[in-house]
């Protein structure tokens, strides 16, 4: 029987827990960017927002890398099956 695992991530922005979905993370990141656009460059609040935006971008980057590695694993497996199949029929 195959083993399964579940990974959960809890993300807090401004002390508020947000859902760890790509849509929600992008939404919160866009909100922070829009707020930051109205701030004085270099202020403490501006720098704080920049750090939060960087963190959210990192979550999205890790997610994209995970998707890419899963896709490449499936592609590799598919190619192995094709090689096996052509070996049988030759």
Buried (B, 14 or more C-beta within 10 A) or exposed (E): EEEEEEEEEEBEBEEEEBEBEEEEBBBBBEBBBEEBEEBEEEEEEBEBBBEBBEBBEEBEEEBEEEEEEEEEEEEEEEEEEEEEEEEEEE
